[in-house]
Amino acid sequence: MRRKLFVSSLFVLIVSCLLIAYSERATDMTAVIGYAGLVATLVLIMIGLFFRDKKALPLELGTEEKLALRAEFRRNGEVSAIKMLRENHPNLSIKDARHAINTLMK
């Protein structure tokens, strides 16, 4: 989601700057569209900043979930256990999930 917002805002920014640069006057329709694009870029950036993760919440795993993750780790390996953990906790990053699995298996 964040990558899509970044790419789309970058595209809108480039197109807006080109429209402003190639317009003859500041009041031409292409310049006005360029200014609107700049405003849209600012709005997209603000949306991206608003929806970013503030701080990762501490991970609370129940006893059954810990046992299931340990069994999955032993059966299919670390990658499968990380996938299982992220399916149950979709807001968890891969890095945090890997850290949780490694901590759990110590």
N, C-alpha and C positions, 0 to 999 in steps of 0.2 A: 504493500500500500504506500509506504513512504517513498519507495523508489519510483513508483508511478507518478506520485505528486511531484517529485523532484524533476523527473524527465519532462513532464508536461509543463511545469512552470519554467523550466529552462527553455523549452521550445517556444512558449508564448513570449518569453523575454526576448529571445533572438528575433523572432518575427516582428515584435513590436518595435524594437530598435531599428530594424531594417525599414519598416514602414515610415518611421519618423525621419530616418536619414534620407530616404528617397523622395520625401514630399517637398514640394517647392515652397510652401508657406506653412506656418504653424496652424493655420485654420483649414487646410485642405482636409478632405475626408480621410485620406490615408493617414495623415498625422493624427487625426482624432481617433481613428481606430487603433493606432499605435499607442496613444495615451491610455485608451481603454484597456489595451493589452497589458500595459505597465501596471495599471490598477488591478487587473485580474491576477497578475503575477504576485503582487503584494498580498492579495487575498489568499492565493494558493499557499504562499509561504506561511501566512498566519494560521491557516488550517493545518498545515503540516506541523507547526510548532504546538498547536493546541492538542492534537491527537497523539503526540509522541508519548512514550512511556515516561511517566514522571520518575518512578523508582520501582524497581522490581519488589514485589511483595515477598516476604519470607515464605518459603515452601513448607507446607504442612503435609506430611505424609502419614497416613494411618498405618497401623501394623499390618493389615491385610495387603495394602498397596506395597509396602516394603517387601513383604514376602513374595508377592507376585513379581516385583521388579528383580529381586535376587534370583528367582527361578528363571525368569526370562534371560537374565544375564548369563546364567550358567548354561542354559539350553542353546541360545542363539547368539550370544555375544553382546558386546557393549553397544553397538549401533542399534540393535533391535530393542534393547532396554531403553535407550534414549528415545527412540521413536514411540515406544509404549508410554513413557513418561510424558512426552510432549502431546500425545493424543489425549491424555487425561488432564493435562494442564497446558492449553494452547497458547497462553500468554508467556510461557517460559521460553527463553532463548535457548539455542543449541548449546551455547557455552555454559549457561547455568544448568541445563539438564545434564550435560556431561559431568560438570562438577558435582552435582547431586548424586549421580550414579557412582562416580569414583569414591565419593565420601561414604556412600551406602555400602560399597563393597570392601571397604577397609576392615 
